[in-house]
Amino acid sequence: MSQPAPRSTLAPVDLIREIFPRVLNRRDTDAMRPYLADDIVETFPAKACRGREQVLDYFAGVFSALPDFRLEAKSITGEGETVLVRWRMTGTFCGSPWMGMRPTGSRLAIDGVDCFTVRGGRVVENFVVYDQLSFARQIGLMPAPGSLMDRLILALFNARTRLRQLFRPSGGRPS
């Protein structure tokens, strides 16, 4: 079901409060459509989306991969057309593959921040940052902290670093 266009008279911070979490937690890209500018640029850690359709396709993939996707705004603050949201996303990676990764069935709890730019009652830009290491560990892409594999990776990294330092022309010191 489509939703009416957002009220452009809303202050940017109030518009984002309307989107977070009510619209996103519906897991319905059609409900998101009226809030996004045609030429929106949304930058995620792994990819940038340009244009409303690319952003909606990205979220359709997220919602499909995490059928129980839930977003909780921890804090929302704004000044002028800039709005910052500190959030926590939860869900289970049990749906479709996402970003080339097959679902693991892992339960996720990821913290992040969005930096929105709102003009004319629509989001024109968003820069997203989230705890990628925690995400990678929760799905099993990276080992748990302190595990045997984690210690092995650290030991290999340090061995490689020592070797690189030994073979630098400056005798091991960075130039």
Protein Blocks (a to p, Z undefined) as FASTA:
>chain_A
ZZddddfkbcfklmmmmmpmklmmnopaklmmmmpcfklccddfkbccedjklmmmmmmm
mmmmmmmgccddfbdcdehjbccdddddddddfbcceehiacehiacddddddddddeeh
iafbdcddddfklmmmmnopaccehiaklmmmmmmmmmmmmmmmmmpmnlopaZZ
